[in-house]
Amino acid sequence: MIGRLEGYLGKKRLMLNIEKTKVMGFSKGGGRKQKFTWRWKGRKIEEVKNFTDLGYEIGRNGYKRGRW
């Protein structure tokens, strides 16, 4: 998936700000999450358990909270 994003951004001549980029992994069935390191051009991308945007919070376990 990261490779596809890199190709798309390259075609559009866009850049990714690695300091502002976060990833959150989801899985079906709620099983134990595998350890995985996300990298962009050799730099590690921070993985988060929860993400908040515009007052709406979502978690990788399906948790959500906010006014929508």
Secondary structure, DSSP 4 states (H G I P E B T S, - for coil): -HHHHHHHHHHTT----TTT-EE----GGG-PPPP--EEETTEEEEE-SEEEETTEEEETTS-EES--
